[in-house]
Amino acid sequence: GAYRQQLFSGWVRACGEAGIPVSADVSLRGTLASPVEVREWNVCGLPTDDVSIDSGVLVTRGKRWPLMIDPQGQANTWVKNMEKHNGLRVVKLTDPTFLRTLENSIRIGNPVLVEDVGEALDPALEPVLQKAVFKQGGRTLIRLGDSDIDYDPNFKFYVTTKMPNPHYLPEVCIKVTIINFTVTMKGLEDQLLGEVVRKERPDLEEQKDRLVVTISNDKRQLQELEDKVLKLLKESQGNILDDEQLISTLNHSKATSTVIGNRVQEAEVTERSINEAREHYRPAATRGSILYFVIADLSLINPMYQFSLPYFTRMFSYCIDCAEKADDVPTRLALLCDFVTRFIFNNVSRGLFEEHKSLYSFLVCTSILRDESSGEIGGPEWSFLVRGPTGISSVARPEACQSWVSESAWRALVYAEATVPQLAGLVGSLEGNSAAWEAWAASEEPHLAPLPAGWEPKLSGSFAKLCIVKVFREEKLIFACSKYVEQRLGKEFTEPAPWTLDDVFPETSSHTPVVFILSTGADPTAMLQRFAEKQGWTPGERLHMISLGQGQGPIAEMLMAQAAKNGDWVCLQNCHLASSWMLRMEDKVEELSRKGNTNVHPDFRLWLTSMPSQVFPVTVLQNSIKLTNEPPKGVKANVARTYNDMTEEHLGSCPTKPEAWRKLLFALALFHAVMQERRKFGPLGWNIRY
């Protein structure tokens, strides 16, 4: 969006300098698309933000066939809805009948959508992409494979990829129009706003949907009338006043256009009032949009952290239904924002490794506070924390600080004072209170100690305090960040509650696989077997487990088909070892997950285990429930895990001496945790007294 705006601004400026008349508010949608057409695109599922509309214009107006970068599947949905009346054929490059489908579609003029392409396109597509059409004996032909086939001018070709940041070679780029359909913050906000209003005020959303269709139809009718009149005027011969058909058409069109024009005006006034009413619910949509972009970036940390937009939208919709109700709209929105943040945080964090949970909670917290709606964290302080001082030469240190402040730290301080408004006067304070600042910087836990020289009241709980910790004691910054998150969002965001399969199981379904992301020393198999037995799915009879490897693919396929039919559970272990079978597994999971698939028993569940791997199918990850099961780190986490696996019945299983029993149980859990922790230190763990 920003780059396109920059491009337009440059063109407008160049036209102005060259003395070429140009509109000030020039845009792709205003120049190349009609409002009627744009409304129809929106009805078909194209997001309503400007970037998406401009992308839609590029798809429909480009001279080359479009290749759409579509990680969230929005372009896919739009093209399918827009072209379904024209007999759209949807194929993948891996389909065995791909070329035959393409050949038939070119002959009869059906549009074709090729989904999920990678960074290389099939060489067989070359003549189609280059539009290598030729005439022969009055027929329009194209050479596909080793035969010439008739080319219907109504044929259209669309290509989409789910890769978020693909690298296409120049020879691909020159054959297609590459269009980025990645969802924008504003676009997603508008979509989530529609979801919130549809559930909170269904009357408003229904009225808006009806209006959109009505206005679209009326404007199309006006356009058709104008086109008809112009056609008759063009074809009219002799005196126009003698052409009775033209006169009657003009009278009819004038009366009709007056009626429709009034109707459109009234509808647009009503639409404005509806939009104003919908805007009250925007804070919840904004919060949802912020959270989605945080979790979408998690895949940069680990390839297994993949979440699709439809999966996120389902979670968001569930939150709207389950959040505490209130009659007052602002109160309801505050409750909804709080519930959405907690639910999505817990849902995502149970699929992250321990080492990444702190980073995730910090990103959630800072993204909320950096947004315009909050504005608590400005650009300068965020930039300083992430990048440090940039573009500043060495600065002379005062004598009082030379003994304990390094040259790089002093340079960072000077830069922080110049860029972060809240730190104005910090350098002067250091010079005047050097001893107090030195004592603070040398303390064991500076992130918990109050700042000296009267700075604590100014910066207590603020983001600027993290910048000071970064300068003096960078090794304590992680702890300072956790403390900051705890102060702003609550303790549960720094210590996520451990999960159990009892908690997770209600969220599972026959169409949603559950993926255990493995780590060294952790195996969830025993836990799954215990849980299955408790639920009545006896391992070996109704829970079928198979470890994937060479030659196991067909057996796993057969097990999945039988279990889906009978309502059993299947656990495919070590998927990362069967890289060659992953593509087939992706197709099978997609087939099982397809809505309306009546061959899947509602009790069927698919459990998958895999180490982090690049070969694991992204589409399976995006639409699955992800769980990590790694050995707990630290005595406290170990004790918590032990108690987490116990039921209330077990805790109360000694009714005669309940107090003594619980004390003994805790002592044993603590002893076990200490043993586990000491084991990490090898022989030293058993020979050093604590």
N, C-alpha and C positions, 0 to 999 in steps of 0.2 A: 504493500500500500504506500509506504513512505517513498520507496524508490520510484514508483509510478508517478506520484505527485511531483517529485523532484524533476522527473523527465518532462512532464507537462509544463511545469513552471519554466524550464529551460526553453522549450519550444515557443511558449507564449512570449517570453522575453526576446527570443531571436526574431520572431515575427514583428514584434513592436519596433525593434531596432532597424529591421529591414523595411518598415513602413507598410507592412501587410496588415489589413484590417483583421482583427481576431477578437473573439469573445473573451471576456475576462474569466468566466466560469466554465471554460472548456473542459469536457470530460468524455471518456469513451462512451458511457451509457447515453449521454446527451446527444452525441454526434451520430453514433452507429446503431442505436437501439431505440425502439419506440416504447413508451410507457406501457402500452397494451402487452407487448411481447415480454417485457420485464416482469409484469404481474403474472403472466402465464408461467414463466420460469419459476417464480416464487411459489406458485401453487404446486408446481411439480417437485418442489423440495430444494430449490437453490436458495441458500441463505440470503437474507435481505441486505447485508452490509455491502458497501460500495466495492470493496475488493472482489467479493464473490461475483457481483453483477458484471464488473469489468472482465473478470475471467470468463464468465458466460458469453460475453460479447466476443472475446478472442476465440472461444471454441466454435461459435457459429459463423463468424465472419472471416476467419483465417483462411488463407489460400491453401495452406498445407493441413494435413490431418492432425488433430490435436493429440498430444501425449500429456495426460494430466497426472501431476504428482498429487496423490490423494490418500494420505495415510489414514484419514478418518472415514473414508468411504462416502463422502458427501457428493462428490462429482458422480460417482457410480450410481447413487440413488437418483440423482437429478436426471442423468442420461436415460436410465431405465424408465423413469416415469414419463419423460418427455417423448421418448421414441417408442413406447409400448404399443401405441396405436398404429405405428408403421411396421409392425412385425419385427421388432428388434431381436437379433440373435446374440446371446451372450456366450462367449467362449474363453478358454485359457489356452496358452501356447502348449500346455502339456496334454490337452485333449487329443485322443487318437483321431477324432474326426474333424479336427480343427480346419484343415485345408479344404475338405469337402464342403463344410458349412460356409466357409468364406467364398468358395467358388459359386455355390448356389445363390448366396446373397447378392453377389456382384451381378449374376445373370438376371435375377428378378427384382433387384433394386431395394432389398431389405437393408436397413442399417445394421452394422456389426460393432459390438463392444468387446474388446479384448481386455480381460481383467488380469491384475497381478503380474505384470511383466517385470522382469529384472532389469539389469543394466545393459543387457545385450538383447537385440531383437532378432527374430528368426529371419535368415537370409531370404526365405521364400516370400516374405512380405515386401521385399524391395520394389517390385513393379507397382504394388498398390500404394506404397508410401510416396513413390516418385510420380504417381499418376501417369504411368507410361502407357497412355491410351493412344491407339492409332486407328485410322480408317482403312477399310479394305472392302471393296465392292459395295460401298454404301452402308456398311455395318461398322459400328464402333466396337473395337475389340481391345482386350488387354491380355498379355501373355502371363499366365500363372502356371508355374511349374514347367511342364513340357507341352502345354496345349494353349491355343488361343481361345478365349471365351468371350461371349457378348458382354458388353459393359453397359449397364443401365445407368443413366445420368442421375437417378434418384438415390443411388448407393451412397451411404455415408459410413465413415470408419472412425471409431473412437478407441483410444488406448489409455488404460489407467495403470498406475503402479502404486502399491501400498508403501513403498520405501520412502521414509521421511526426507532423506537427503541423498538422492541417487547421483552418481557421477556418470553422465552420458558422454561418450566420445564425440568429437566433432562430426564424424560421419553419420551419427544418429541425429544430432542437433540440426543439421542442414536439411533433413528430410521431413521433420515434424515440427509442429509448433508446441514447444514445451511450456505448459501453464501450471503454475503453482496453486493448487486448490487447498493447501493446508489451512485449517480453520483459524480465523483471527479472534483476538480477544473480544472485539465488539460483535463479531458475527455470532460467536458462541453465546455471548451475553443475551443477544436478542432471541436466540433459540430457547435458552433456559427461561427467559422471561415469559415466552409463550407457554412453556410447560408449567410454570408457577401459576400464571393467570388461569390456565385451563383447569387447574385443580382448585384454586382458591375462588376464582370468579368465572365459572364455566359459561355463565350468561354473556359476559363481556367477550370471551374468546370466540364463542359461537357467532355472536353478532359481528365481530371483526372478520371472521372467516367468510361469512355470508357477504359482507360488504366488499371484501377483496374480489370475490368472484363476480358480484353484481357490477362493480365499477369496471372490472376488466371486460365483461361482456358488453356493457354499454359503450365503452370507448372503442371496442372492436367494431361494434355496429356503426358508430360515427365514422370510423376510418373507412369501412366498406361503402357507406353512403357517399363519402367524398370521392373515393376511387371510382364509383359508378358514374357520378356526375362528370368527373373529368374524362372518363372513357367516352361517354355520350357526346361531350363537347368536342372531343378530338375527332370522333367519327361523323359528326354532323356536317352536312353539305348544304350550301345555299344559305338562305336567311334563317338564322337561329330561331326567330319568332314563329316561323312556319312549322317548326318541328314539334308536333303535339306531344310525342313521347317524351322528348327532352323537357318540355314545359311542365308536363304532369309529374315527371320524376323530380324536377327541381322543387315544385310545390310540396310534393310528398316528403322529400328529404328535408325541406326547410321546417315543416311542421314536426317531423320526427326528431330532427336534430335539436329543435327548441325543447321538446319534451325531455329527450335524453340528457341534454345539457343541464337543464334544471335538476334532473334526477341525480346526475353526477355531482353537481355542486352541493346538493343536500347531503348526498352520501359522503362527500369529502369532509364536510363540516362535522357530520356524525363521527367519521373516522378519527378526526382530530380530537374530539371529546373522549372517544374510547381510548386513544393513545395516551391522553393525559391521565385517565383513570388507571391505565396499566402501569404507568411510570412509578406509581406508589410502590409497586412490588419489585422495582429494579434492584434494590440492595441485595436481595436473596440471589438474584440471577448473577450479579457482579461477584458475589462470594463464590458461587459455583464455578464461574469462569476462571477465577484466580486459581482455585484448587485444581481444576483440570490441567491448566498449563504447568503447574508445579509437578503433577504426577506424570504428565507427558514427557517432561525432561528427565525423568528418572532413568529412562532407557540409555541415557548417555553414561550413567554410572555402571549399569550392569545390563547385558542384553536380555536378561530374563524379566526385567521390570517393564513389561509392556501392558498398556491399558488402552482399550479402544474407546472411542467417543460413545458408541451405543451402550457399552458396558457402564461407562460413567453416568450416562443419562438415566439408565435404569436405577443406579444407586441414588441419584439425585431425586428421581421420582419417588423412590421408596422413602426417602427422608421427608418429602413433603407430606406423604400419607401418615408417617409415624411421629412426626414432631408434635410437641404439645400445642394444643389449639388455644386461641385467645380471640375475644371479640374485637379488641382494639388492634388495628392493622400494624402500627409501629411495634407493639409488644409481640404480636404474632411473628413479625419479620425478625425481631431480635432473637426469639426462641428458635425460629427456623434456621437462621444463620449459625447459631451456636450448635444446633443439632447436626446440621450438614457438615460443619467443620469437624466435629468429634467423630461422627459416624464414618466419614470418608477417610479421616486420619487413621482410625483403628483398622478399617477394612484394608487399607493399603499397607500399613506398617506391619501387619502380620505376614506379609509376603516379602518383607525386606530382611536382609541380614542385620545383626545387631550393630555392626560397624557403620551402617548407613542410616540408622533410625534417627540419630541426632541431627545429621545433615538434613534429613527430610523434615523433621519438626521445625528446624531453624528456617528452612525455605518456606514452609507454610506460614510461619509467624511473620517473617519479613515481607513476604509477598502481599499478605493482607495489609500490613502497615505501610507498605510502599505505594499501594494503590491510591489513585486520586481521591477516592471516597474517604480515605483515612488521612493520608498525607503526613503521617507521623515520622516517616523516614524519608528524608530528601535524597536527591540524586548525589550530592557531594559526599555525604557521610557514607552512603552505600559504596560509592566508587572508591573511597579511601580504604574502607574495610576490605574490599575484594582485591583492589589493585595496588594499594599503598601509594606513596608519593610518586608522582610522575613529573618529569620535566623541570626538576628543581636542582640547581647546582649546590655545591657545599656552602654551608653557612657557619660563620664563626660562633663557637660556643662560649657562653660567659664563664668566667673563671670558677664561679661557685659550683657549676655543674660538670666541669670537665672530668672530675674524678669518677663520676658514676653514670653519666649519660654518654653513650657512644655517639660518634659523629653521624652515623646513619639514623639513629633514634632522634637526634636533635633536628636533623633535616626533615624527618617525618613530622615532628612536632610543629615546626614552622609552617610546613605545608598544610597540616590539619587545621591550624589556627586560621590560615588564610582562606581555606575552602569551606570549613564547617562552621556555620554561624554560631552554634552553641558553644564553640571552643574559643571564642574571641577573648583575648586576655590571658590565655593559658601560659604562653611563653613568659610574660611578665610575672605571673604567679610563681612559676618555677624559679625564676631568678631571685625573687624576694623571699621564697619559702623553700629553699633548696633542701634543707635538712629534713623537713616534714615530708616532702615528696620522695626523698631518698628512702626514708623509713617505710613509706607506703609501698614503694616499688620493690623493696627488699623483703616485704612481709611474705609469710608462707602462702597465704591465699588472698592476693590483692583484689581479686574480683568480688570477694565477700567483705573486705575491709572498706570502711568509709573513706572517700577521697578527702585529702587534707585541704587546708587553706580556704574553707568555706565553699568548696566545689560540690560536696555531696548533696546539699539541698537542690542545687541547680541541675545536677545530672543524675540524680537517683532514679534508677529504672529506665533511663533513656538510652537510646542507641549510641549516642556520642560517648558514653562511658566505655563501650566496647572498643572504640577507636583508641582511647587512652590505654586500655589494657593491651591492645595490639602493639602499641609503640613500646611500652616498658617491659611487658612480660608476655610475649607472643605464645609461649608454651601453655599459658593459662587461658588462652582465648576460647578454646573448646568448652571449658567449664563455665566461662563467663557467658558464652552463647546459650548454654543449657539453662543457666540461671535466668537469663533474659527471657527465654521462652516460657519458663515456669512463671515468671512475674506477669507476663502479658497474656498467656493463654491458660495456664494452670498446670499442676504437677503431672496430670495424666498424659500431657504431651511430651514430657521428658522421660517418663517411665511407663510406656504402653503396657496395658494389662496382658499377661500371657494368655494365649488362646487354647481352647480344647476343641476336639472334634464335635463334642456335644453342642458347643456354641456355633460352630461353622455349619454343621449339617443342615439346619433349617433353611439356610440360604442356597443350598445346592439344588440342582434339578437334573432331570434326565438329559437335558440339552446342554448343560454347562459342566465341562470337565473340571476336576480339581487337580492342580499341579503342585506337588511337593518339590520345592527347590532344595536340593541336597547340599550339605557341606561335609567336609572331612570329619569322620567320627560320629555322624548322626544317621540313623536309619529309622524312618517312620513306619516300617513294615509291621513291627510288633504292636505299635500303637494302633494301627489300622485294623489289625487282626482282632485285638481286644475289643475295639469299638464295634466291629462288624458282628462279633459274637454276641455282644450286649444287645445289638439291634435285631438279632435273629438271623443274620446272614452268616451261616457257619462257613469258616474258611475251608476250601476244598469242595464244598457243595454249592454254596450260593455266592461265595467270594472266590473268584478265580484270579490267581496271581501268576504272572509269567515274566521272567527276566529277559529283556530283549537282547539280541546279539545275532550272530550269523545264522540265517535260516529260520529265525523265530517269527519273522513278519507274517507269513501266511497263517501260522497257528494263532497269532494274536488277532488277526483279522477275523478268523473263524469264531474265536472266543467272543469278540465284540459283537458280531452278528447274532450269535446265540443268546448272549446275555441281554442285548437290547430287546430281543423278542420275548424272553422269559422273565425279565425284570431282575436279573442278577447284577452283581457288582464285578467289575474287572479292574485289576491293578496292573498296569504295564510298567515294569521297573527298568531303571537305567536307560531311558530313552536316548541319552547322549551317545550310547554305544552303537545305536542302530541308525547312523546318519543316512544311509542309503534308503531306509524305509520311511524316513520322516515325511517325505512328500506324499506318500501313499496314506500315512497316518493322518496328515492334514486333510486330505480329501474325505477320509472316513469320518473324522470328527465333524467336518463341515456338513456332511450328509446327515449325521445323527442330530446335529444342532439346528438343522433347517426347520423353520416353523411349518407346522402342518404335516410333519412327517408322522404318519399314524403307525409306522412300524416300530416305534420306540415305546417300550413299556414305561409308565410313569415312575416305577421303582428302580429303573436302571440307573447306575452311577458309574462314571469312568474316572479312575484315579491314575494319575501319571506321576512318575518320579524321574528327576533328571538333575544332573549337575549343571551349573551355568554353562551354556553352550550356544555358539553362534548358529548351529544347525537346527536347533529346536524351532519349529514353525511359529512365526510371529503371530499369525492369525489365531492359532490355538491359545497362545499366551494372552493375547489381547482380550479374549472373551472367556477366560477361565478364572476360577478362584485360585489365587496363588498363596501357598503357605511355606514358610521356612521352618525347618526343624533343626536347629544347631545346638550343640552342647552349651548349657548356660555358662556365662563367664562371671566369676566372682561368687563369694559365699552367699551373699544376699539373693542373687539370681538363682543359685542352686537350690536354696531352701524354698524359694517361691515356686520353682518348677516341681519340687517334690510335693508340696501342698496342693499345687494346681491339678496334679494327677489323682488326688484323693477325692473320694465322694463324701457327702455328709454322713452316709451310713457307716463308712469306715472310721470317720472321726468320732462318731458316737457309738462305736462297737463294744465299749466296755462300760455298760450302765452302772455297774456296782461301784467302780472307782474312776469316775470320769476325769477328775482333776489330775490324779496321779498318771492316768493313761495318756492324757494330752501332754503333760510335762515330759514323760518318757519318750513320746513320739517326737516332740520338738528336739529333745536332746539327741535322739538318734539321727534326725534330719540334719541337724547342725553338724554332728560328728561326720556324717556322710559327706556333707558339703566341704568340710575342712580337709577330709581325706582326698577328695577330688581335686581341690585346689593345690594341696601339697604335692600331689603326684606330678604336677606340671614342672616342678623344680628338680625332678630326678632324685638322686641320693641325698642332696641337700635338704629336700623337703621333709625327710624323716630324721635328720640329725641335728637340725638347728632348733633350739628352744625359742619359743615366741613369748 
